[in-house]
Amino acid sequence: MSELIPRKEGAVVLVGVDFGLPHFDGELEELGLLAQTAGLEPVARLVCKRKAPDAALFVGSGKADEIRELAELHRASEVVFDQALSPAQQRNLERQLGVAVYDRTFLILEIFAQRARSHEGKLQVELARLQYLSTRLVRRWSHLERQRGGIGTRGGPGETQIELDRRMIGEAIKRTRERLAKVQRQRGTQRRQRERRDTFNISLVGYTNAGKSSLFNALVKARAYAADQLFATLDTTTRHLYLGDARRKVSISDTVGFIRDLPHGLIDAFKATLQEAVDADLLLHVVDASNPHHPEQMAEVQAVLKDIGADTVQQLLVFNKLDALESTQHPLHLQDEIDVDGVQVPRIFLSAHTGEGVPLLRAELAQRSRLLTEDMTPEAGAELHDAAH
């Protein structure tokens, strides 16, 4: 009888499996935000505990039946898991549940595909999606793989089809990589031109929805897209920021936000975008101070920075959304230091929305840019000149 009830397009059941890891989101709050950002409507949530993933169904047959009943009850057309699924697990779950099944990785890729605006951003997303799809071919063509073409033949139309698809995707990946490499060379040329002008380069980094774009707009009076949603910014935006106290301009870049379990394909594909962080003189690590999980989010950002080789760049922590904190949570001082992986890192509290604390940040940036200028004294320049000859 349930099969006669039409499914609701875009209605999705969220599923999370607790394997005892410290970062598990028991409320599936972040997965729900990802689903909404992708244009889906979460209608039900299910959380279960396991010691290890089931090889065939990830959650086991009993729990899979429970998910199917929940999807039927709420007329959901899709199920999204908070963890990455193998191609075989995804295929088996779709057969068992009777609806489309996706994982967190696919959801992030979908959002990136919707949000990319620049030519480079679109190429990066396309590469990541192709790499993801190349591992999922078994899902689409497995029913043909073991067909036989007739007596005396070893292959058949199924093998021909899957080989053709693999070849087509392989060629598409190669073409996209070549086009991306060309764009990256152009970006590298632009970056070297900035370096020759002795520009002080600042990059905004942080967990997605921490308010990086809002702070960027508050500092440079730009109109970069900012919204209370995940991955509002995908393409790096760079502007000049004039610091009156230092009487100089600096270069400041707003980069893509990080997130827990960011697909490695995306990290690889977005190397050029994240390269701004690697080449920066200073990282403004923006943190949503109002989020109770901000310590875990900071750790995720640090892990990605290490992965791309930006963990050695100087950091200034910016605890944003001061206006969203309860009065009892307000800090005694807007500027202090905090321990990050055994290192004391300067911290500034501010609100990009109200402007409180922003002048303090500008003054700190002016001070740091002055120190860089002082390092490039005439004597230092002469030493460099003598060393070159």
Helices and strands as residue ranges (DSSP letters): G 2-4, E 8-18, H 29-37, E 41-49, H 61-73, E 76-81, H 87-97, E 100-103, H 104-115, H 119-134, H 137-141, H 157-196, E 201-206, H 212-220, E 237-243, E 248-254, H 264-269, H 271-278, E 282-288, H 294-307, E 315-320, G 322-324, G 327-329, E 335-340, E 343-349, H 358-375, H 378-388
